[in-house]
Amino acid sequence: MRRWAGLLLLVAPLGWAQSFRLVSVDDLYRALSDPKTFVIDVRTPQEFAQGHVPGAVNWPLQEIDRWWSRVPKNRVVYIKCNTQNRSRLAVQYLLGKGYTGLNLVQGGIQAWLARRYPVER
């Protein structure tokens, strides 16, 4: 609960507390078995090519103006990056566009690799 407290303090005043969840890579790993799971990796194409979560799409943060409207509203969306800095910005942007129910993956690909979960190249 302690790690959530700071996040909730940051987002609750903005009304975002119910709009997204901070999830672990373990949560994402379990979710991959569900065909409704949609994973967005907001790292650069070069970073993505070095290894990414199986099935993830590479929609770089710096191009968010071009892809944000393609984020599916009928699937469970997980957003990740290298550690979680860029993915946090992507989630904030999408919340501003009216999206809800987003999942921000805590620790990004670094946490994924630390757990020795599979990667695609």
N, C-alpha and C positions, 0 to 999 in steps of 0.2 A: 504493500500500500504506500510505502514511503516514496518510491520512485514515481508514483502516480500523483502524489500530492502537489509537487511543483508544476507538473504539466497542467493539472486541473486549475491551479491558481492562475496560470498563464492564459488558459483558454476560456475558463468559465465567464470572465467578464465580457468576452466577445461573443458569447452564446454558442461556442463551438464544442462544448463538452460532450454533447450528444451526437455530434456530427462525424466523429472519427474515433478509432480505437488505436492505442499504442499496443502493438503485438510483438511477440518474440519471434525469432527465426524458427523456434520449435512449433509455434502456432502455424506459421507459413508452411513448414514442411508437412505438417498434418493436413493442411488445407489443399495441398497439391493433388490429393487423390480425388477431390471434388471437381468435376468438369466445369462448374460455375466459377471456379477461381480464375481470376485474371490478374497477372503480375506485371506491373510496369516498373522497369528499371530506368531511372532517370540519369544514369551516368553517361559519359561520352561514348560514342561508338568504339573507340579504342579500348576504353576500360571494359566495356561490355564484351568485346571479343576475347579478352583475357580470361573470361569465365563468368557465367551468370546462372541464375536459378533456372532449372529446366522449364521450358515453356514460356519464359518471360519475354515481353516485347521491349525493345529498346527505343524509348521515346525520351530523348535528352531534355533535361530541364531548360537548357538555353533555347529550345524550340517549342516550349510549352504553348505559346500563342498559336502554333500551327496544329497541335494535336489534342488540345484539351477537350474539344467537342466530340472527339472519338472515344472518350472514356465510356465504357458501357455502363448503363444504369440498371441493367437487368442481371448483372453478375457481381460476385464478391470481389472487390478490387483491393489489391495489396500494392503499396508503393514503396520502393526501396532504392537505395543508392549504395555508396561505399560504406558510410558509417550511419548516417541518417540526417545529415545537414541539408542536402539538396532535396531529399524526399520530403522533409518537413516543409520546405518552401513550396514544393509541388502540391502538397496537401492543402496548405494555406491558400494557394492560388485557386485550387479546385473548389474549396469551401466558398470562396468569394464568388464563384460561378454557380453556386447553388447545389453542388454535390454534397451528399451525405453518405454515411455508412462506409467511409473509407477506412482502410487499415494501414497505418504507418508502421513499417517494419523496423523495430529497434535494433540498432547495430549494423544494419545493412549487410552487404556481402562479406564484410570482415567478420561479423558474428556468424554468418552462414559457414564460412570457411573454417572458423575455429571449432565448430561443431562437426566438421568433416562431412557435411551434407554434399550430395552430388552436384556437380556443375556441368554445364554444357559450354562448348567452345565453338 
